[in-house]
């Protein structure tokens, strides 16, 4: 007899996950692994090509792994994973199993690589973590970093010193596709046990505003250069502390010969109250020594001038964004950082603070599709009926006293999750601020309004902000107000937005602090709020080497414009709080120029009141919130 291979299968025979699994066991290996494993079990789902890789000490462990696989094959939603592919072949038919594998963004190779080297669970405590090889390695890596950075010294405890407790924190780090790429074990100090004046003094450290991140993205897109990111590994371990601080030995890793000894810290640990300040000072001093200049207003922005070129570095805790029109400066900076600090990630900017960023020759697209999908899945709204607006044009939200009381914790969780989404979705800013006013006593009508937002997000799942390379470098602002819009206290709602060319970089929707007595007053207060943001942007843009003689502020109320230009107090203005009259001062100085704009073209209108679907879609497009297929 002559053995022959089976004929190749060129069609997908299964119509759902879990109907057919392919399994094979490999081993024994020539060399035993560090965790004492000799064999490898590989399981592949025929329909999806999703794979599991298990490492075993003996072959008889295979059945136990196989028993747990069916429950993972089909989850609550009936699927193994969602195909988040962003290529242009989404509408093509899949003709073979091979094509299905290559077209999926989450490939079999990626899944195998992840399952082979990382654990898929997060331990509840250190005793749980010590049962898994991957988490043991992660904890050893953390402690090795401590030794390498000379963070502490083992000493005998002294009376009169506060001994700070420590604990392990375990977190699985994921990429933008939702795949686990790293098991991170971090030893943190329990800062609440610190005593002020004894263990710490100064604790303040500047943090980047989200507007500064968007400003850098818009500026880089308009100048046509790419941004890169890096992650300083154990950033807080690079900060020296001045105080004499003592901490307990790491749980599960106590020295058996000196069980009663404690660690004297020479560098900051995560959790210490002075750790952020120590880390920032360490990084700031390094950059200043390299010739960088710190921003006058934004203290997390550093600029290096090299002839006609500038290298921009934006710091957010241990994450760093940097870019320059000259690639040589980028490479030189990256090498300098690697020599001074240990870096755990470096490459083109693609995922930062939950923002998914896609840089193309035509511009930059910023979205939160992954976060939106996770949010809808968490609140069981992924299959909800879609709708074209986040709030009805005639919708009214009141503190209904006799309405059905809903779970306050769930409502606040919804609000908090959605508020983070406004970092790239200004189209839901107004309705989110409106719903957030009822967190103290939410009712069924309020929860229904929040669920409508999620229905709208399901309809615009992949929408995001577009920063075009063809955008000019000019600053402009829009302000609008809805007079007496709040039905509870009759306070007006201010809406403002700011553009760098055609790129939206800042916006707000806020209820005014006092009741306006006229439409002109509410519009004047909104314009003053817009002016204050313009002044911050002007100061920040000076660090980018940009100066503007006059910034245009568009307002659709002629009375408010005349009040700003008129230095005389009269019956229409004497009741306006004096703090808002700084707008008049900057109009006189020439920093800001108020221009009338027809109400139909007032972009800030979307931040003040509910709109019908046609008006809402028009203003959303004017903001630059589009579907990725609409990028031009």
C-alpha positions in Angstrom: 0.0 0.0 0.0 1.1 3.5 -0.8 0.1 6.3 1.7 -1.3 9.4 0.1 -2.4 12.8 1.5 -6.0 13.8 1.9 -7.3 16.0 -0.8 -7.1 19.7 0.2 -10.3 21.3 1.5 -11.0 24.6 -0.2 -14.3 25.5 1.3 -15.5 26.3 4.8 -17.7 23.4 5.9 -18.6 24.8 9.3 -21.1 27.6 9.8 -20.4 28.4 13.5 -17.5 28.2 16.0 -16.9 25.0 18.0 -18.4 22.5 15.5 -15.0 21.1 14.5 -11.7 21.3 16.5 -8.3 20.2 15.3 -5.8 19.0 18.0 -2.3 17.8 18.1 0.2 17.1 20.9 3.9 17.9 20.4 6.7 16.5 22.5 8.6 15.5 24.5 10.9 18.4 23.8 14.7 17.9 23.9 15.1 20.5 26.7 12.7 21.0 29.6 11.3 24.5 29.9 11.9 26.8 32.9 8.4 25.9 34.2 9.1 22.2 33.9 7.1 21.6 30.7 7.8 18.9 28.1 4.8 18.9 25.8 2.7 21.4 23.8 -1.0 20.9 23.0 -2.4 22.9 20.1 -6.2 23.3 19.5 -7.5 25.1 16.4 -11.2 25.9 15.7 -12.0 25.0 12.1 -14.5 27.8 11.5 -12.6 30.8 12.9 -9.0 29.5 13.0 -8.9 30.7 16.6 -6.1 28.7 18.4 -5.1 27.7 21.9 -1.6 26.7 22.9 -1.1 24.8 26.2 2.2 23.8 27.8 2.1 20.5 29.7 4.5 18.6 32.0 2.9 15.3 31.1 0.6 14.1 28.3 -2.3 13.2 30.6 -2.9 16.9 31.2 -4.3 17.2 27.6 -7.8 16.1 28.6 -8.1 18.7 31.3 -7.2 21.5 28.9 -9.5 20.1 26.3 -12.4 20.0 28.8 -12.1 23.8 29.3 -11.8 24.7 25.7 -15.5 24.3 24.6 -16.6 26.9 27.1 -14.1 29.3 25.7 -15.0 28.6 22.1 -18.5 30.0 22.4 -18.9 32.9 24.9 -22.0 34.8 26.0 -22.4 36.4 22.6 -22.0 33.1 20.7 -18.7 34.2 19.1 -15.0 33.6 19.8 -13.9 37.1 18.8 -15.0 39.9 16.6 -13.2 40.7 13.4 -12.0 44.3 13.8 -10.2 44.4 10.4 -9.9 47.8 9.0 -8.7 46.8 5.5 -10.6 47.5 2.3 -11.6 43.9 1.7 -14.4 43.7 4.3 -17.1 43.2 1.7 -15.3 40.4 -0.2 -16.5 36.9 0.1 -14.3 34.4 1.9 -13.7 31.5 -0.5 -11.3 29.4 1.6 -10.1 28.8 5.1 -6.7 30.1 4.2 -8.2 33.4 3.0 -10.2 33.7 6.2 -7.0 33.5 8.2 -5.0 36.0 6.3 -7.8 38.6 6.0 -8.5 38.7 9.8 -6.7 41.4 11.7 -6.5 39.0 14.7 -4.5 36.3 13.0 -3.8 32.8 14.2 -0.1 33.7 14.5 -1.0 36.6 16.8 -3.2 34.5 19.0 -0.7 31.6 19.2 2.1 34.0 20.1 0.0 35.6 22.9 -1.3 32.3 24.4 2.2 30.9 24.3 3.9 33.5 26.4 1.3 35.3 28.5 -1.4 34.2 30.9 -5.0 35.0 30.0 -6.3 35.8 33.6 -5.6 38.4 36.2 -4.7 37.0 39.7 -6.8 38.2 42.6 -3.8 38.1 45.0 -0.2 37.1 45.2 -1.0 33.6 46.3 -3.1 33.1 43.1 -0.3 34.6 41.0 2.3 32.2 42.4 0.4 29.3 40.9 1.1 30.5 37.3 4.5 30.5 35.6 3.8 33.6 33.5 2.8 35.7 36.5 5.8 34.4 38.4 8.1 35.6 35.6 6.3 38.9 35.6 6.9 39.4 39.3 10.6 38.3 38.9 11.0 40.9 36.1 9.6 43.6 38.3 12.0 42.7 41.2 14.9 42.5 38.8 14.2 46.0 37.6 14.3 47.1 41.2 17.8 45.5 41.7 19.0 47.0 38.4 17.8 50.5 39.2 19.1 50.2 42.9 15.7 51.2 44.2 16.2 50.0 47.8 18.6 48.5 50.4 17.7 45.8 52.9 18.3 47.2 56.4 17.2 46.5 60.0 14.1 48.3 61.1 14.6 51.3 63.3 12.2 52.6 65.9 10.5 55.9 65.2 10.2 55.2 61.4 6.9 54.6 59.7 7.1 51.3 57.7 5.0 51.5 54.6 3.2 48.3 53.4 3.5 47.1 49.8 1.2 45.0 47.6 1.2 43.4 44.2 -1.0 44.7 41.4 -1.7 42.5 38.4 -2.9 43.8 35.0 -3.1 42.3 31.6 -2.0 44.8 29.0 -3.9 44.7 25.7 -3.3 46.1 22.2 -5.9 47.9 20.2 -7.2 44.6 18.9 -8.0 43.4 22.4 -5.3 40.8 22.5 -3.2 40.3 25.7 0.3 41.3 24.8 1.9 41.4 28.3 1.3 40.3 31.9 2.3 43.3 34.1 3.0 42.7 37.8 3.7 45.9 39.7 4.8 46.2 43.3 3.2 49.3 44.7 3.4 51.1 48.0 0.3 51.6 50.0 0.5 55.4 50.0 -2.4 55.9 52.4 -0.1 54.6 55.2 2.4 57.5 54.6 2.6 60.3 57.1 2.8 63.9 55.8 6.0 65.7 57.0 7.6 62.4 57.8 7.4 60.3 54.6 6.6 63.1 52.1 6.3 66.8 51.6 5.7 68.0 48.0 3.5 65.8 45.8 2.4 68.0 42.9 3.3 66.9 39.3 1.9 68.4 36.1 -0.3 66.3 33.9 -1.0 66.9 30.2 -4.4 68.2 29.2 -6.2 66.3 26.5 -6.4 69.5 24.5 -2.6 69.6 24.4 -2.6 66.0 22.9 -5.1 67.0 20.2 -3.2 70.2 19.5 0.0 68.2 18.9 -1.9 65.7 16.6 -3.4 68.6 14.6 -0.1 70.4 14.3 1.8 67.3 13.2 -0.9 66.5 10.6 -0.8 70.0 9.2 3.0 70.0 9.0 3.0 66.5 7.5 5.3 64.7 9.9 4.6 61.5 11.9 4.4 61.2 15.6 6.0 58.3 17.6 5.5 57.0 21.1 7.6 55.4 23.8 6.9 54.0 27.2 9.5 54.4 29.9 9.7 51.1 31.7 9.1 51.5 35.4 9.2 55.3 35.0 8.7 56.0 38.7 11.8 54.0 39.5 13.9 56.7 37.8 12.8 59.4 40.3 15.0 60.0 43.4 13.3 60.8 46.6 14.7 63.2 49.2 12.8 61.8 52.3 13.9 58.8 54.4 11.3 56.2 53.5 11.1 52.6 54.6 8.9 49.8 53.2 8.1 46.2 53.9 9.5 43.4 51.8 7.4 42.2 48.8 4.6 39.8 49.7 5.6 36.3 48.6 9.3 37.2 48.1 10.5 37.8 51.6 14.2 37.1 52.3 14.2 33.9 54.3 17.4 34.9 56.2 16.2 38.4 57.1 12.5 38.1 57.5 12.2 41.0 59.9 14.3 43.4 57.8 12.8 46.3 55.8 13.8 48.1 52.6 15.1 51.7 52.7 14.0 53.4 49.5 16.4 55.6 47.5 14.0 55.8 44.5 10.3 56.2 44.2 7.8 53.3 44.1 4.4 53.4 42.5 1.9 54.4 45.1 4.2 56.8 47.0 2.6 60.2 47.2 5.8 61.9 46.0 6.4 59.4 43.2 4.8 61.4 40.4 6.8 64.5 41.3 10.1 62.6 41.6 9.5 60.9 38.2 8.6 64.2 36.5 11.7 66.0 38.0 14.0 63.2 36.8 12.7 63.3 33.2 12.5 67.1 33.1 16.1 67.6 34.3 17.3 65.0 31.7 15.5 66.8 28.8 16.6 70.3 29.9 20.2 69.0 30.1 19.8 67.8 26.4 19.0 71.3 25.3 15.2 71.2 25.4 13.1 74.1 26.5 10.0 73.6 28.6 6.7 75.1 27.6 5.7 78.4 29.2 2.2 77.3 29.9 2.2 73.5 29.3 4.9 72.2 31.5 4.7 68.7 30.0 5.7 70.0 26.5 9.4 70.1 25.7 10.8 71.6 22.4 14.3 71.1 21.0 15.3 73.6 18.3 17.9 72.4 15.8 18.3 75.0 13.0 15.0 75.4 11.2 13.7 72.1 12.7 12.0 71.5 16.0 11.5 68.3 17.9 8.4 68.2 20.0 8.1 65.9 23.1 4.8 65.6 25.0 4.9 63.7 28.3 1.9 62.0 30.0 3.2 60.2 33.1 5.4 57.4 31.7 4.1 57.7 28.1 5.9 60.0 25.7 4.8 61.3 22.3 7.4 62.9 20.1 7.9 63.9 16.5 9.8 66.1 14.1 9.9 67.0 10.4 13.4 65.6 10.3 13.6 61.9 10.9 17.3 62.1 12.0 16.3 64.1 15.1 13.7 61.6 15.9 16.2 58.7 15.8 18.8 60.7 17.8 16.2 61.4 20.5 15.1 57.8 20.7 18.6 56.6 21.1 19.4 59.1 23.8 16.3 58.0 25.7 17.2 54.3 25.4 20.7 55.1 26.8 19.3 56.9 29.8 16.1 54.9 30.5 14.9 51.4 29.9 12.1 51.5 27.3 9.4 48.8 27.0 7.7 50.1 23.9 8.6 52.3 21.0 7.2 52.9 17.5 4.8 54.9 15.4 1.9 56.5 17.4 -1.1 54.2 17.1 -2.7 53.7 20.5 -2.5 56.3 23.3 -4.7 56.8 26.4 -7.4 54.7 24.8 -7.3 56.7 21.6 -6.7 54.8 18.4 -4.6 56.9 16.0 -4.1 56.1 12.3 -1.6 58.3 10.6 -1.8 58.5 6.8 -0.2 60.7 4.1 -3.6 62.5 3.8 -4.0 63.1 7.6 -4.6 61.6 11.0 -7.8 59.8 12.1 -8.4 59.6 15.8 -11.2 57.3 17.1 -12.2 55.0 20.1 -13.8 52.2 18.2 -12.4 49.5 20.5 -13.4 51.4 23.7 -16.9 51.9 22.3 -17.3 48.2 21.5 -16.1 47.3 25.0 -18.5 49.8 26.5 -21.5 48.6 24.6 -20.6 45.0 25.5 -20.2 45.8 29.2 -23.7 47.3 29.4 -25.3 44.6 27.1 -26.1 47.2 24.3 -24.0 45.7 21.5 -27.2 44.4 19.7 -29.4 47.4 20.5 -31.5 49.2 17.9 -29.5 51.9 16.2 -30.6 55.6 16.0 -29.2 58.6 14.2 -29.1 61.2 17.0 -28.0 60.9 20.7 -31.0 62.9 21.9 -34.4 63.7 20.5 -34.9 67.2 19.2 -37.9 67.8 21.6 -36.5 65.7 24.5 -36.7 67.2 28.0 -34.9 65.9 31.1 -36.3 66.9 34.5 -35.6 65.7 38.1 -38.8 63.6 38.1 -39.5 63.1 41.8 -42.2 60.4 41.3 -40.3 58.5 38.6 -39.0 55.0 38.9 -35.7 55.0 40.9 -32.8 53.2 39.1 -29.6 51.8 40.3 -27.4 54.8 41.1 -24.1 52.9 40.9 -25.0 51.5 37.4 -26.1 55.0 36.2 -22.9 56.6 37.4 -20.8 53.9 35.8 -22.6 54.6 32.5 -21.9 58.3 32.8 -18.3 57.9 33.7 -17.6 55.5 30.8 -19.3 57.7 28.3 -17.6 60.9 29.5 -14.2 59.3 28.6 -15.5 58.7 25.1 -16.0 62.5 24.6 -12.2 62.8 24.2 -12.8 62.0 20.5 -16.5 62.3 20.2 -17.6 65.9 20.6 -21.0 65.0 19.0 -22.2 63.5 22.3 -20.7 66.2 24.6 -23.9 68.2 25.1 -26.2 65.2 25.9 -23.5 63.7 28.2 -23.2 66.8 30.3 -27.0 67.0 30.4 -27.4 63.4 31.7 -24.5 63.9 34.1 -26.6 66.4 36.1 -28.9 63.7 37.4 -26.3 61.4 39.0 -27.4 62.2 42.5 -30.9 60.8 42.0 -31.3 59.1 38.6 -34.7 58.0 37.4 -35.8 55.6 34.6 -36.2 58.5 32.1 -32.6 59.5 32.7 -31.3 56.0 32.2 -33.4 55.8 29.0 -31.7 58.9 27.8 -28.3 57.4 28.5 -29.3 54.2 26.6 -30.3 56.3 23.6 -26.7 57.6 23.5 -25.5 54.1 23.4 -27.9 53.3 20.5 -26.5 56.3 18.7 -22.9 55.1 19.3 -23.8 51.7 18.0 -25.0 53.5 14.8 -21.8 55.5 14.5 -19.4 52.9 15.9 -16.3 53.7 13.8 -16.7 57.5 13.7 -13.8 59.6 14.8 -12.0 62.9 14.3 -10.2 63.7 11.1 -7.1 66.0 11.1 -6.2 66.8 7.5 -2.7 67.5 6.2 -4.2 70.2 3.9 -5.4 72.2 7.0 -4.0 75.7 7.3 -2.4 77.0 10.5 -4.9 79.5 11.8 -6.7 79.7 15.1 -10.5 80.4 15.4 -13.2 80.0 17.9 -17.0 79.6 18.0 -19.3 80.5 20.9 -23.0 80.0 21.3 -25.5 79.9 24.2 -29.0 78.5 24.8 -30.8 81.2 26.8 -32.5 79.7 29.9 -32.0 76.2 28.5 -32.0 74.4 31.9 -35.6 73.8 33.0 -34.5 73.3 36.6 -32.9 76.6 37.5 -33.3 78.4 34.1 -29.6 78.9 33.7 -28.2 79.1 30.2 -25.9 76.6 28.5 -22.6 77.8 26.9 -21.1 75.9 23.9 -17.7 76.6 22.5 -15.3 75.0 20.1 -11.8 75.9 18.7 -10.1 75.0 15.5 -6.5 74.9 14.3 -7.3 75.4 10.6 -10.0 72.8 10.0 -8.9 70.5 12.9 -11.1 70.6 16.0 -8.8 70.7 19.1 -11.0 71.9 22.0 -14.7 72.1 22.8 -17.0 72.5 25.8 -20.6 72.4 26.8 -21.2 73.9 30.2 -24.1 75.3 32.2 -23.5 78.9 33.2 -22.9 79.8 36.8 -25.5 82.5 37.0 -29.0 83.1 35.6 -28.7 85.4 32.6 -31.3 88.2 32.3 -31.2 88.4 28.5 -30.0 86.5 25.5 -27.3 89.1 25.0 -25.9 88.4 28.4 -25.9 84.6 28.0 -24.1 85.0 24.6 -21.6 87.4 26.1 -20.8 85.0 29.0 -20.3 82.2 26.4 -18.0 84.4 24.3 -15.9 85.2 27.5 -15.5 81.5 28.1 -14.4 80.9 24.5 -11.9 83.8 24.8 -10.3 82.3 27.9 -9.6 79.0 26.0 -8.3 81.0 23.1 -5.8 82.8 25.3 -4.5 79.4 26.6 -4.1 78.1 23.0 -2.3 81.2 22.0 0.2 80.8 24.8 0.7 77.1 24.0 1.1 77.7 20.3 4.0 80.2 21.0 6.0 77.2 22.2 5.3 75.7 18.7 6.8 78.8 17.2 3.4 80.1 16.0 2.2 83.6 16.7 -1.1 85.2 15.7 -1.8 88.9 15.6 -5.6 88.4 16.0 -7.8 85.4 16.6 -11.3 85.4 15.2 -14.2 84.5 17.5 -17.4 83.9 15.8 -20.7 84.8 17.6 -24.2 84.9 16.2 -25.5 87.7 18.5 -24.9 91.3 17.5 -25.8 92.6 20.9 -23.1 90.5 22.6 -20.6 91.7 20.0 -21.5 95.4 20.7 -21.2 94.9 24.5 -17.7 93.6 24.0 -16.8 96.6 21.8 -18.6 99.2 24.0 -16.5 100.4 27.1 -19.5 102.2 28.7 -21.5 100.5 31.4 -25.3 100.9 30.9 -28.5 99.2 31.8 -27.9 96.3 29.5 -24.5 95.5 31.1 -24.3 96.7 34.6 -25.6 93.5 36.1 -23.1 91.2 34.3 -20.4 89.9 36.6 -17.2 91.8 36.2 -15.2 88.7 35.7 -16.6 88.3 32.3 -15.6 91.7 31.1 -12.0 90.6 30.5 -13.3 89.7 27.0 -13.8 93.4 26.4 -10.2 94.1 27.5 -8.8 91.5 25.0 -11.0 92.9 22.2 -9.5 96.4 22.9 -6.0 95.0 22.9 -6.6 93.3 19.6 -5.9 89.7 20.8 -9.4 88.7 19.8 -11.7 89.9 17.1 -15.5 89.2 17.4 -17.2 88.6 14.1 -20.9 88.0 13.4 -21.9 84.6 12.0 -25.2 83.5 10.7 -27.0 81.1 13.2 -27.3 78.5 10.4 -23.4 78.3 10.3 -22.8 78.5 14.0 -20.9 75.2 14.7 -21.1 75.6 18.5 -24.9 75.2 18.3 -24.4 71.4 18.6 -23.1 72.0 22.2 -26.0 73.9 23.5 -29.3 72.2 22.8 -31.0 69.1 21.1 -31.1 69.3 17.3 -33.1 67.5 14.6 -31.2 64.8 12.6 -30.4 66.8 9.5 -29.0 69.8 11.5 -27.1 67.5 13.8 -25.5 65.5 10.9 -24.5 68.8 9.2 -22.8 70.2 12.3 -21.2 66.9 13.1 -19.5 66.9 9.7 -18.4 70.5 10.2 -16.7 69.5 13.5 -14.7 66.9 11.5 -16.4 63.8 13.1 -16.6 61.4 10.2 -16.6 57.7 9.2 -13.2 56.5 8.2 -14.4 55.8 4.7 -15.1 59.6 4.5 -11.5 60.5 4.9 -10.2 62.8 2.2 
